[in-house]
Amino acid sequence: MRLTTKGRFAVTAMLDLALRRGGGPVTLAGISERQKISLSYLEQLFGKLRRHALVESVRGPGGGYYLAKNLDDIAVSEIIKAVDEPIDATQCGGLGNCHDEHECMTHELWTNLNGKIYDYLASVTLAHLVAQQRATGVAEIHDHTQSVSRRKTGTKTDVASVL
């Protein structure tokens, strides 16, 4: 079983958004630059995240996205499901038709693994991931690197995009 880019990028982008909460709406262009994810790909992902009520958007100057729920109320499993990422280790998509229209010998093994993976991802919230990032100092290092590179290039940055 492998989580595809869609699920990984969605979780990464949501974590980026969570790390900047409270500073106003966050632009997808900012997330794209910080996380090295295509802007058009982020637009697709955030459309799905918005339809699943995980993010809300603000249009116009100073617009962007913000979380629609508390950090404790958004599980990684929710993010992955919102972008249509299957959490499935079976070859049959859970239908039980893996071997000549019948369950294969290891169908239950993979089905049980699916359950364990889902339970784990459901137990991890954005609050947990934010705390983890802050504890390791990765978020602060990344923010500092971004502000230093902006100063070097002479681009203006509003306070909300750095927070």
Secondary structure, DSSP 8 states (H G I E B T S, - for coil): ----HHHHHHHHHHHHHHHTTTSS-B-HHHHHHHHT--HHHHHHHHHHHHHTTSEEEE-STT-EEEESS-GGG-BHHHHHHHTT-----SSSTTSS-TBTTB--TTHHHHHHHHHHHHHHHHH-BHHHHHHHHHHHTHHHHHHHHHHHHHHHHT----HHHH-
